[in-house]
Amino acid sequence: MKNIERCIIHLDLDAFFASVEQRDRPELRGRPVLVGGSSQRGVVWAASYEARPFGVHSAMPIAQALRLCPEAVVLPVRMNEYRKASRAVFTIFSRFTDCIEPLSIDEAFLDVSASLRLFGSGQAIACQIREAVRRETNLTLSAGIAPNKFLAKLASEAAKPDGLKEIFPEEIDAFLLTLPVKALWGVGAVTAQKLATLGVSRVAELRRLKREFLLRTFGASGGLLYDLARGIDARPVESDSSIKSVGHEDTYATDLSDPVVIQRELLGLSERVAQRLRSKNLQGRRVTVKVKYADFSVVTRSRTLAAGLSNGGEIFGIATELLSQTEAGRRPLRLLGVSLATLEVLGTGQSELFAAPRRARLSRLDQAVDQLRERFGDQRVVKGSLLAGRKEPSDAEQGTDGD
């Protein structure tokens, strides 16, 4: 491999849940498999590659999936087994670097820049990881290798299923220019449509627009579009050890006094923090609530738990107890925040015996909601209790992934 400043690998297990089921039930190998609820209710959590040519995809209603692919075998979710397989795979990753950024239960970024002298090129490392995962877990994963996270992710997508692709620095233009703009991070349906009105549908066309024009048209995200169209992405791989906390806080244009409104805001914050934890394959044991009163004085209340949390409802329950230790509702609030620290990999640790079945149900629900949000967007999938009095985001908002 050519000498470059960074060597990033994106690794993504192929059709993970369905692949675990086919691994554990050999009679299902080569057959279309759907993981999810029953044929009458529920959605597809995962579809094997044999089911995808029929138009089946995750978050699709099971009933619709079966109409498209009547021969599909529908299996219930076995989250404990998937987490067990995930831990085995991430253990293999850790043999090659300690700079690992989990994105979910089945994918991660690895910065192997410091490992090249020991294990060989990025491609050699990716090959060794893929071989070890296949040998030790009987699962397959796709790998993308590039100078940065953005390109590595695109490379692994191009390599699926069960493949490997490397993008060298001198190949960036040839790879990017033919892609549709929707392949760029942050380009959803609205941004793609706005770009289309400018005559831009492919990265090559986006390249012709000046940074100043993109900033005027799209605001701060215009600068990101300019950089990504050129394969520029300076974000580091953030390992679990470098992330000290995950949180979210809102500053309100109008001070909050109504206890009902405050509770609704606290629930929304708890749900957002939970979603961000799960997206990083993390859970946290120390819950902190932060309030800033109208006079700008700040109070925090914290509690450390025996078992880690990643479910919004459970976080909200603890946060409510902590909020009751403040003067929220008696004094107007200017700011409200929720964060979790003492982070650990999602699914680790021991739950109380009688809490385990409930935790398993919550985990299945969280996974389904996360998949729906990924497909339809955060603003389209919310708890019913958050809809009452729903308003636009406040004048200032920030989230924290670290101290």
C-alpha positions, 0 to 999 in steps of 0.5 A: 500500500502507498504511504498515507497519513492514515489507514482506515478500515470500515468493517460491516458484517453481511446481513448480520442477524439473518447470517447468524440464523443461517449459521446456526440452522444449516438447513436455511443456508441458501434460502431466503430468511427474514428476521422479525415478527410474525407474518401478521404483525411486525417488521423485517429486522434483517433479510438474507441476501437470498431474499433481497432480489425480491425487493425485501428490505429491513423495516418493511412489514413482514406481511408485505415481505412475504407477499414479495417472497412467499418462500421466505422463512420468518424467524424471531429475533434472538438478540442475545445470540447476535450480541454474543456473535458481535462481541466475538467479532469485536474481540478479533478487531481488537487484536489488530488495533485498540482504535476501534469506533463501533457504529452499531452491533455489526459494523465499526471503523478501525484506524490501523495506521499504527499497526501497519509495521506489525501486521502489514498493509491495510489490505493485509490487515483486512484480509486477516480480520476477515479470515479470522471472523470466518474461521472463528464465528462462521460469519462473513464481513465486507471491508473498505480501506481508505485514507479516511472514514467517509471513503472507507465506508463507501468502499465497504458498501461497494464490496458487499457482500463478503468482499474487500475494496481499497481506495488509494489516494490517487484513485479517489477522483475516479471512484467518487466522480461517477457516484450519485450525490445521495451517496454522500453523507448528509444528503437525504431526499430534501438535499438531493432534491435541492441539488437537483434543482441546481442541475446536480445529480452526481458528484462530478456535477457537485464538484463544479460548484464553489464553496462560497456558493454552497455555503450560501445555499446550504449553510454550514452543511455546504462546506461539508458537501464541498469537502466530501465531493473531494473525498476530504474527511478529517474526522478521527476514529473515536474509540470507546476509550476516547468517548467519556460521555454521551449526552444532549442538552437544550437551551430554550428561547422561553424559560420552562415552568410547566412541569408537564412540559419539562417532563416531555422535554426530559423524555425527548432528551432521554430518547435522543441520548439512548439512540446515540448510545445505541448508534455507538454500540454503547451503554452507560451506568452513570446518569446525570441531569443538568439544569440551568435556571433562569438566573443562569445558576447551574445544578447537576444531579447524578446516579451510578447504576449496577447495570448499563442503560441504553433504553430511553424509557429506562434512562427517563425513569432515572432522569426523572428521579434526579430531576425531582432533586432539583427545583425544576417546576418551582424555578423557571429553567433555561436549559435542561440536559441528560448525559450518560457516562461510565460507558461500556460496550452495549450488552455487557454486564449482568442484569438482575435475574428477573430484569433480563426478560424485560431488558431483552424485550426493550432491546428488541423494541429499540432495534426496531425503532432504530431501523425505522428511524434510519429509514424514515428519519428521526423526525418521523418516528417519535414516541406518542407522548412527545407529539403533544405540544411538539415544536421546532428545535430551540434556539440553541442545542448541543450534544456531547460525545466526550468531556 
